[in-house]
Amino acid sequence: MKAGLLYGPGDLRIVDVELPKLGPEDALVRVLRYAPYGTDVSTYLNRGGRYVRNYPVGIGADFSGIVEALGPAVVGIDVGERVSALAMDHCGQCRNCLSGRTNLCLDPDILQAPRQVCCQTHTLVNYRKLARIPEGVSLDDAAMLTGPVTAQNALELIGATIGATVAVVGTGVMGWGTIATARALGLRVAAIGGNARRADLARSLGADPVFEIDHYDHDLVPDVRAAFPQGFAYVVETTATEWGQKQSQGIAALGAHIALIGGGTLPMTGWDLVLNEFAIFGIRAGHHQETILAQIAAGRIDLKPTITHRFALDGAAEAFALLGGPQVENVGRVMIDIAPDL
């Protein structure tokens, strides 16, 4: 099969590799669409040496495809079905999995399992990660689930209620997914960050207002506070950067609920938390595949208009050079067509 492998930071090559062998609980999926997002770009660049320790290595997590083969212990999924997959494994038996919080699986072996890779013609995944793609949901839709699935988790945990305003920090892939999901849940959205095409895409998804940066690391807190003096009761930080965390703290109202999808050291002390009565929620991906697929099927979430570039698998290196390059503010979602529709 063909696979995109990284041989070093920024060195992505399409090579021939052996087809993976099925385990008892595995599904072999022919990948049809792959939509890179921020974690993939960080893996491609290996920022700070944090993401990759040994090369060569595969890349990619968010995909859609069709099941080609199943291990003998697989139940509930059939060959020939269109599917998407969560990025994280889960055992299906611990108390968190049984309560539906599969993103917090307690099985230590599962926690150490590598994520699937999907910048390739076939991928091997545990069947419990799969979700059937319903009628009315395209392969493109199903290859862009990480943003809205994570957002659904965040918005539930912070307790944002219908009609409330949520501040979304960041207008990249995770930001667009959060804006779209928040609007589908009946929330108003103010978007913080981004410029050019990325900010325009945030507006097209329903964010109003959008506070744009005009240079790297631009502090938008004074502008936001001038427009919203009391700050925001609900904040979702989607950039996983120190800049995003600083913006989130600076625009948060007293008693705010703040969701973080990642990032480094928090720019606040224990006294900041106490005096402001902030509630901070760490968001470890999500467990809402079926919920989001149903929202897409009902027409309440549509991220297809954010796709601005398409590439074939042979063009994956060009796609990542674009996503990791200096003109990224003018790039929306990138879709890699691994194979034609089947």
Secondary structure, 3 states (H helix, E strand, C coil): CEEEEEEECCEEEEEECCCCCCCCCEEEEEEEEECCCHHHHHHHHCHHHCCCCCCCEECCCCEEEEEEEECCCCCCCCCCCEEEECCCCCCCCCHHHHCCCHHHCCCHHHHCCCCCCCCECEEEEEHHHEEECCCCCCHHHHCCCHHHHHHHHHHHHHCCCCCCEEEEECCCHHHHHHHHHHHHCCCEEEEECCCHHHHHHHHHCCCCCEECCCCCCCCCHHHHHHHCCCCEEEEEECCCCHHHHHHHHHHEEEEEEEEECCCCCCCCCHHHHHHHCCEEEECCCCCCHHHHHHHHHCCCCCCHHHEEEEEEHHHHHHHHHHHCCCCHHHCCEEEEECCCCC
